[in-house]
Amino acid sequence: MENILKLDIFFFITSVSIIITTVILIIAGFYFIRMMRNLSKISDKLKRAADGVESNIEEISEVVKESPIFTFIFGKKKSKKNKNS
């Protein structure tokens, strides 16, 4: 009889611990999914910002190359001639 009582207590404690562990894992999974969504949004914003910076740098580069001071210091870009003619 004492063994059956010990088994009942063991199974009760095991069941409660499994339920608590499952609830903790569900909560942790919920927060993990929220964190991944936020990380995805942040990476999208960074990608858009990097694309914007890239286009701005290209525009600034063109303006600098066309400026009189740049052409005075480095000279004009020489065009290549066709050797076929």
Residue pairs with C-beta under 8 A, 6 or more apart in sequence:
64 70
65 77
